[in-house]
Amino acid sequence: MYSIKPLPEFTTWLDGLKDRVTRLRLARRLDKAQRGNLGDVKVVGDGVFEMREHFGPGWRMYYIQRGETLIIMLGGGDKSTQSSDI
């Protein structure tokens, strides 16, 4: 089990997505992560990880982990904005 704490920037990004289905799918991914199933994750550097979702443009949600149970959500984007997001 993980405790997920979104930063305001992450919440603004997620809430700002225009497609309701995309928002719901990404929120569902966070629910799964909270229950311990992180799914497809990749290290992107300096302690930052990305949760990768393989639908639409290839959604990414960036986070850091503190301890064994705390995940702090930093922001998000898609494959096309990955370099600038990181």
MODELLER restraints for C-alpha pairs under 7 A, 6 or more apart:
rsr = mdl.restraints
at = mdl.atoms
rsr.add(forms.Gaussian(group=physical.xy_distance, feature=features.Distance(at['CA:1:A'], at['CA:34:A']), mean=5.67, stdev=0.5))
rsr.add(forms.Gaussian(group=physical.xy_distance, feature=features.Distance(at['CA:1:A'], at['CA:35:A']), mean=4.78, stdev=0.5))
rsr.add(forms.Gaussian(group=physical.xy_distance, feature=features.Distance(at['CA:1:A'], at['CA:36:A']), mean=4.59, stdev=0.5))
rsr.add(forms.Gaussian(group=physical.xy_distance, feature=features.Distance(at['CA:1:A'], at['CA:69:A']), mean=6.59, stdev=0.5))
rsr.add(forms.Gaussian(group=physical.xy_distance, feature=features.Distance(at['CA:2:A'], at['CA:33:A']), mean=6.93, stdev=0.5))
rsr.add(forms.Gaussian(group=physical.xy_distance, feature=features.Distance(at['CA:2:A'], at['CA:34:A']), mean=4.65, stdev=0.5))
rsr.add(forms.Gaussian(group=physical.xy_distance, feature=features.Distance(at['CA:2:A'], at['CA:35:A']), mean=6.39, stdev=0.5))
rsr.add(forms.Gaussian(group=physical.xy_distance, feature=features.Distance(at['CA:2:A'], at['CA:36:A']), mean=6.02, stdev=0.5))
rsr.add(forms.Gaussian(group=physical.xy_distance, feature=features.Distance(at['CA:2:A'], at['CA:69:A']), mean=4.49, stdev=0.5))
rsr.add(forms.Gaussian(group=physical.xy_distance, feature=features.Distance(at['CA:2:A'], at['CA:70:A']), mean=5.69, stdev=0.5))
rsr.add(forms.Gaussian(group=physical.xy_distance, feature=features.Distance(at['CA:2:A'], at['CA:71:A']), mean=6.71, stdev=0.5))
rsr.add(forms.Gaussian(group=physical.xy_distance, feature=features.Distance(at['CA:3:A'], at['CA:34:A']), mean=6.06, stdev=0.5))
rsr.add(forms.Gaussian(group=physical.xy_distance, feature=features.Distance(at['CA:3:A'], at['CA:69:A']), mean=5.92, stdev=0.5))
rsr.add(forms.Gaussian(group=physical.xy_distance, feature=features.Distance(at['CA:3:A'], at['CA:70:A']), mean=4.91, stdev=0.5))
rsr.add(forms.Gaussian(group=physical.xy_distance, feature=features.Distance(at['CA:3:A'], at['CA:71:A']), mean=6.11, stdev=0.5))
rsr.add(forms.Gaussian(group=physical.xy_distance, feature=features.Distance(at['CA:4:A'], at['CA:34:A']), mean=6.36, stdev=0.5))
rsr.add(forms.Gaussian(group=physical.xy_distance, feature=features.Distance(at['CA:4:A'], at['CA:70:A']), mean=6.08, stdev=0.5))
rsr.add(forms.Gaussian(group=physical.xy_distance, feature=features.Distance(at['CA:4:A'], at['CA:71:A']), mean=4.81, stdev=0.5))
rsr.add(forms.Gaussian(group=physical.xy_distance, feature=features.Distance(at['CA:4:A'], at['CA:72:A']), mean=5.90, stdev=0.5))
rsr.add(forms.Gaussian(group=physical.xy_distance, feature=features.Distance(at['CA:5:A'], at['CA:71:A']), mean=6.22, stdev=0.5))
rsr.add(forms.Gaussian(group=physical.xy_distance, feature=features.Distance(at['CA:5:A'], at['CA:72:A']), mean=4.83, stdev=0.5))
rsr.add(forms.Gaussian(group=physical.xy_distance, feature=features.Distance(at['CA:5:A'], at['CA:73:A']), mean=6.09, stdev=0.5))
rsr.add(forms.Gaussian(group=physical.xy_distance, feature=features.Distance(at['CA:6:A'], at['CA:72:A']), mean=5.65, stdev=0.5))
rsr.add(forms.Gaussian(group=physical.xy_distance, feature=features.Distance(at['CA:6:A'], at['CA:73:A']), mean=4.47, stdev=0.5))
rsr.add(forms.Gaussian(group=physical.xy_distance, feature=features.Distance(at['CA:6:A'], at['CA:74:A']), mean=6.63, stdev=0.5))
rsr.add(forms.Gaussian(group=physical.xy_distance, feature=features.Distance(at['CA:7:A'], at['CA:72:A']), mean=6.94, stdev=0.5))
rsr.add(forms.Gaussian(group=physical.xy_distance, feature=features.Distance(at['CA:7:A'], at['CA:73:A']), mean=5.93, stdev=0.5))
rsr.add(forms.Gaussian(group=physical.xy_distance, feature=features.Distance(at['CA:7:A'], at['CA:74:A']), mean=5.73, stdev=0.5))
rsr.add(forms.Gaussian(group=physical.xy_distance, feature=features.Distance(at['CA:9:A'], at['CA:74:A']), mean=6.73, stdev=0.5))
rsr.add(forms.Gaussian(group=physical.xy_distance, feature=features.Distance(at['CA:9:A'], at['CA:75:A']), mean=6.04, stdev=0.5))
rsr.add(forms.Gaussian(group=physical.xy_distance, feature=features.Distance(at['CA:10:A'], at['CA:73:A']), mean=6.22, stdev=0.5))
rsr.add(forms.Gaussian(group=physical.xy_distance, feature=features.Distance(at['CA:10:A'], at['CA:74:A']), mean=5.38, stdev=0.5))
rsr.add(forms.Gaussian(group=physical.xy_distance, feature=features.Distance(at['CA:10:A'], at['CA:75:A']), mean=4.14, stdev=0.5))
rsr.add(forms.Gaussian(group=physical.xy_distance, feature=features.Distance(at['CA:10:A'], at['CA:76:A']), mean=6.57, stdev=0.5))
rsr.add(forms.Gaussian(group=physical.xy_distance, feature=features.Distance(at['CA:13:A'], at['CA:75:A']), mean=6.68, stdev=0.5))
rsr.add(forms.Gaussian(group=physical.xy_distance, feature=features.Distance(at['CA:13:A'], at['CA:76:A']), mean=6.63, stdev=0.5))
rsr.add(forms.Gaussian(group=physical.xy_distance, feature=features.Distance(at['CA:14:A'], at['CA:23:A']), mean=6.49, stdev=0.5))
rsr.add(forms.Gaussian(group=physical.xy_distance, feature=features.Distance(at['CA:17:A'], at['CA:23:A']), mean=6.45, stdev=0.5))
rsr.add(forms.Gaussian(group=physical.xy_distance, feature=features.Distance(at['CA:32:A'], at['CA:38:A']), mean=6.81, stdev=0.5))
rsr.add(forms.Gaussian(group=physical.xy_distance, feature=features.Distance(at['CA:40:A'], at['CA:51:A']), mean=5.94, stdev=0.5))
rsr.add(forms.Gaussian(group=physical.xy_distance, feature=features.Distance(at['CA:40:A'], at['CA:52:A']), mean=5.54, stdev=0.5))
rsr.add(forms.Gaussian(group=physical.xy_distance, feature=features.Distance(at['CA:41:A'], at['CA:49:A']), mean=6.69, stdev=0.5))
rsr.add(forms.Gaussian(group=physical.xy_distance, feature=features.Distance(at['CA:41:A'], at['CA:50:A']), mean=5.55, stdev=0.5))
rsr.add(forms.Gaussian(group=physical.xy_distance, feature=features.Distance(at['CA:41:A'], at['CA:51:A']), mean=4.61, stdev=0.5))
rsr.add(forms.Gaussian(group=physical.xy_distance, feature=features.Distance(at['CA:41:A'], at['CA:52:A']), mean=5.96, stdev=0.5))
rsr.add(forms.Gaussian(group=physical.xy_distance, feature=features.Distance(at['CA:42:A'], at['CA:49:A']), mean=5.59, stdev=0.5))
rsr.add(forms.Gaussian(group=physical.xy_distance, feature=features.Distance(at['CA:42:A'], at['CA:50:A']), mean=5.37, stdev=0.5))
rsr.add(forms.Gaussian(group=physical.xy_distance, feature=features.Distance(at['CA:42:A'], at['CA:51:A']), mean=6.77, stdev=0.5))
rsr.add(forms.Gaussian(group=physical.xy_distance, feature=features.Distance(at['CA:43:A'], at['CA:49:A']), mean=4.41, stdev=0.5))
rsr.add(forms.Gaussian(group=physical.xy_distance, feature=features.Distance(at['CA:43:A'], at['CA:50:A']), mean=6.42, stdev=0.5))
rsr.add(forms.Gaussian(group=physical.xy_distance, feature=features.Distance(at['CA:44:A'], at['CA:50:A']), mean=6.71, stdev=0.5))
rsr.add(forms.Gaussian(group=physical.xy_distance, feature=features.Distance(at['CA:47:A'], at['CA:64:A']), mean=6.16, stdev=0.5))
rsr.add(forms.Gaussian(group=physical.xy_distance, feature=features.Distance(at['CA:48:A'], at['CA:62:A']), mean=6.72, stdev=0.5))
rsr.add(forms.Gaussian(group=physical.xy_distance, feature=features.Distance(at['CA:48:A'], at['CA:63:A']), mean=5.71, stdev=0.5))
rsr.add(forms.Gaussian(group=physical.xy_distance, feature=features.Distance(at['CA:48:A'], at['CA:64:A']), mean=5.01, stdev=0.5))
rsr.add(forms.Gaussian(group=physical.xy_distance, feature=features.Distance(at['CA:49:A'], at['CA:62:A']), mean=5.67, stdev=0.5))
rsr.add(forms.Gaussian(group=physical.xy_distance, feature=features.Distance(at['CA:49:A'], at['CA:63:A']), mean=5.38, stdev=0.5))
rsr.add(forms.Gaussian(group=physical.xy_distance, feature=features.Distance(at['CA:49:A'], at['CA:64:A']), mean=6.14, stdev=0.5))
rsr.add(forms.Gaussian(group=physical.xy_distance, feature=features.Distance(at['CA:50:A'], at['CA:60:A']), mean=5.93, stdev=0.5))
rsr.add(forms.Gaussian(group=physical.xy_distance, feature=features.Distance(at['CA:50:A'], at['CA:61:A']), mean=5.38, stdev=0.5))
rsr.add(forms.Gaussian(group=physical.xy_distance, feature=features.Distance(at['CA:50:A'], at['CA:62:A']), mean=4.43, stdev=0.5))
rsr.add(forms.Gaussian(group=physical.xy_distance, feature=features.Distance(at['CA:50:A'], at['CA:63:A']), mean=6.28, stdev=0.5))
rsr.add(forms.Gaussian(group=physical.xy_distance, feature=features.Distance(at['CA:51:A'], at['CA:60:A']), mean=5.61, stdev=0.5))
rsr.add(forms.Gaussian(group=physical.xy_distance, feature=features.Distance(at['CA:51:A'], at['CA:61:A']), mean=5.11, stdev=0.5))
rsr.add(forms.Gaussian(group=physical.xy_distance, feature=features.Distance(at['CA:51:A'], at['CA:62:A']), mean=6.41, stdev=0.5))
rsr.add(forms.Gaussian(group=physical.xy_distance, feature=features.Distance(at['CA:52:A'], at['CA:59:A']), mean=6.05, stdev=0.5))
rsr.add(forms.Gaussian(group=physical.xy_distance, feature=features.Distance(at['CA:52:A'], at['CA:60:A']), mean=4.87, stdev=0.5))
rsr.add(forms.Gaussian(group=physical.xy_distance, feature=features.Distance(at['CA:52:A'], at['CA:61:A']), mean=6.79, stdev=0.5))
rsr.add(forms.Gaussian(group=physical.xy_distance, feature=features.Distance(at['CA:53:A'], at['CA:59:A']), mean=5.02, stdev=0.5))
rsr.add(forms.Gaussian(group=physical.xy_distance, feature=features.Distance(at['CA:53:A'], at['CA:60:A']), mean=6.26, stdev=0.5))
rsr.add(forms.Gaussian(group=physical.xy_distance, feature=features.Distance(at['CA:57:A'], at['CA:78:A']), mean=5.81, stdev=0.5))
rsr.add(forms.Gaussian(group=physical.xy_distance, feature=features.Distance(at['CA:57:A'], at['CA:79:A']), mean=6.24, stdev=0.5))
rsr.add(forms.Gaussian(group=physical.xy_distance, feature=features.Distance(at['CA:58:A'], at['CA:78:A']), mean=5.23, stdev=0.5))
rsr.add(forms.Gaussian(group=physical.xy_distance, feature=features.Distance(at['CA:58:A'], at['CA:79:A']), mean=5.20, stdev=0.5))
rsr.add(forms.Gaussian(group=physical.xy_distance, feature=features.Distance(at['CA:59:A'], at['CA:77:A']), mean=5.87, stdev=0.5))
rsr.add(forms.Gaussian(group=physical.xy_distance, feature=features.Distance(at['CA:59:A'], at['CA:78:A']), mean=4.20, stdev=0.5))
rsr.add(forms.Gaussian(group=physical.xy_distance, feature=features.Distance(at['CA:59:A'], at['CA:79:A']), mean=6.36, stdev=0.5))
rsr.add(forms.Gaussian(group=physical.xy_distance, feature=features.Distance(at['CA:60:A'], at['CA:76:A']), mean=5.42, stdev=0.5))
rsr.add(forms.Gaussian(group=physical.xy_distance, feature=features.Distance(at['CA:60:A'], at['CA:77:A']), mean=5.28, stdev=0.5))
rsr.add(forms.Gaussian(group=physical.xy_distance, feature=features.Distance(at['CA:60:A'], at['CA:78:A']), mean=5.33, stdev=0.5))
rsr.add(forms.Gaussian(group=physical.xy_distance, feature=features.Distance(at['CA:60:A'], at['CA:79:A']), mean=6.99, stdev=0.5))
rsr.add(forms.Gaussian(group=physical.xy_distance, feature=features.Distance(at['CA:61:A'], at['CA:75:A']), mean=5.94, stdev=0.5))
rsr.add(forms.Gaussian(group=physical.xy_distance, feature=features.Distance(at['CA:61:A'], at['CA:76:A']), mean=4.23, stdev=0.5))
rsr.add(forms.Gaussian(group=physical.xy_distance, feature=features.Distance(at['CA:61:A'], at['CA:77:A']), mean=6.60, stdev=0.5))
rsr.add(forms.Gaussian(group=physical.xy_distance, feature=features.Distance(at['CA:62:A'], at['CA:73:A']), mean=6.03, stdev=0.5))
rsr.add(forms.Gaussian(group=physical.xy_distance, feature=features.Distance(at['CA:62:A'], at['CA:74:A']), mean=5.42, stdev=0.5))
rsr.add(forms.Gaussian(group=physical.xy_distance, feature=features.Distance(at['CA:62:A'], at['CA:75:A']), mean=5.31, stdev=0.5))
rsr.add(forms.Gaussian(group=physical.xy_distance, feature=features.Distance(at['CA:62:A'], at['CA:76:A']), mean=5.66, stdev=0.5))
rsr.add(forms.Gaussian(group=physical.xy_distance, feature=features.Distance(at['CA:63:A'], at['CA:71:A']), mean=6.54, stdev=0.5))
rsr.add(forms.Gaussian(group=physical.xy_distance, feature=features.Distance(at['CA:63:A'], at['CA:72:A']), mean=5.42, stdev=0.5))
rsr.add(forms.Gaussian(group=physical.xy_distance, feature=features.Distance(at['CA:63:A'], at['CA:73:A']), mean=4.36, stdev=0.5))
rsr.add(forms.Gaussian(group=physical.xy_distance, feature=features.Distance(at['CA:63:A'], at['CA:74:A']), mean=5.09, stdev=0.5))
rsr.add(forms.Gaussian(group=physical.xy_distance, feature=features.Distance(at['CA:64:A'], at['CA:71:A']), mean=5.89, stdev=0.5))
rsr.add(forms.Gaussian(group=physical.xy_distance, feature=features.Distance(at['CA:64:A'], at['CA:72:A']), mean=5.38, stdev=0.5))
rsr.add(forms.Gaussian(group=physical.xy_distance, feature=features.Distance(at['CA:64:A'], at['CA:73:A']), mean=6.76, stdev=0.5))
rsr.add(forms.Gaussian(group=physical.xy_distance, feature=features.Distance(at['CA:65:A'], at['CA:71:A']), mean=4.53, stdev=0.5))
rsr.add(forms.Gaussian(group=physical.xy_distance, feature=features.Distance(at['CA:65:A'], at['CA:72:A']), mean=6.21, stdev=0.5))
rsr.add(forms.Gaussian(group=physical.xy_distance, feature=features.Distance(at['CA:76:A'], at['CA:85:A']), mean=6.94, stdev=0.5))
rsr.add(forms.Gaussian(group=physical.xy_distance, feature=features.Distance(at['CA:77:A'], at['CA:85:A']), mean=6.56, stdev=0.5))
